[in-house]
Amino acid sequence: MKYTEDHEWLNLDGDVVTVGITDHAQEQLGDIVFIELPEVGTQISKGDDIVVIESVKAASDIVAPLDGEIVEVNDAIVENPASVNEDAEGGAWFVRVKVDDTAQLDEYMDETAYKDLIA
């Protein structure tokens, strides 16, 4: 598992990375009320806005951490956005991306470094 400074978690399985937000991020956002996901098949580049999240406190975007193609989206969180508050680092993932270069993950933090960041 890797973590971004934007409080996303990244879990690599082969050449597919599952992307979600950390428990810390969902706590900061508060009750999540709306999520908009990209279309499967969308080509993304690192830095692109790929997900819109709205909470009772704020609206924010998830930014693509890697270059690749969206191969799966978690429609369940669109139907039940509050599930992200309940299981942010588990079943409430956002997208799965077939990455162009898994070496891009090397620039992100491991769990220890992420915990230091949010401490």
N, C-alpha and C positions, 0 to 999 in steps of 0.2 A: 504494500500500500504506500502510495506517495501522496503528498499534500501540497497545495499551492498557497501562496500568500493571500489569495482571495478566498481562502477557506473552502476549497473544493478538495474532495478526495478522489484518487485515481487508482483503480485496481486493474492491473494488466492480466489478461488471460490469453496467451498466444499473441496475436496481433490486434486484439480487441481490448479497449480500455473502457471500463464502466466508470461513469462520472456522476458524482453526487456532491452534496454539500455536507460539511461537518456538523456535528452536534453543536459545536460552538456557534457556527453560523446561524443555525435555525433558532438558537436561543436569542441571538442578537436581533434577528428579524421579528420574533414574536409569532403570533398566530398567523400561519400562512393561509391565504384565502383564494389565491388564483395562481395557476401555473400555465404558461404557454410553452410548448415544446416544438422543436423544429420537425420538419418532414424527414422520414426515412429516405435515404438516398442523397441528402443534402451534403455537398462538399463543403468542408469547413477549413479555415486557416486559423492558426494560433492567433488569439486576440479578437476573433469575431464574437459578437454577442450571439449566443445560441439559445438561451432560455430566459424567459421573463418570469420573475417571481414577484408576487404582490402579497404583502402582509398587512396587518392592521397598522403597522408602524411605517412601512416604506415599500417602495417598489425598487427592485434591483435586477440586474442581469447576471447570468452565469456566462463567463467568457470561455471560449474554446481554449483549452490548455495545450492542444496538439493539432497538427494538421491531419486530416483524414476524411472519412465519410461516415455519416450517421447511419448505423446499420440496425438500430433498435431504439425505440423510445418507450418509456414507462407510462402507458396510458392510465394506469391505475391512479397515479398521483394527480393527473388532470381531473379525474372524477372525484378524488378525495385528497385535496391539497393538504389537509391537516395531517395526513399520514406522514408527511415529511417531519413534522414536529414530533411524531411518535417514534420514528425509526429512520432518522436521517442517514445513518451510516450502515444501513442494512437494506431492507426491501424497498425503501423510498428513493432509490437511485433515479437519475434523470434520463441519461442517454448512454448508449454504447457506441463507441467510435472505432471503426477499423482504421488504425493509425498508419500513416505513411512511413514513419520512422520511429520505432520504439525507443531509440536513443534519446528522443526528446524528453522522456521521463527522467533522465539522469539529472536534469536541472532542478527537480523538485525535491522537497524535504521528506525525510523519513519521519516516522511517528515521534521520535524523541525530539527532533528539531522543531516539529510542529508544536508539540506541547510546550517547548521553550518559548516559541513565538507568542502563544496565547496566554502564557503565565503572567 
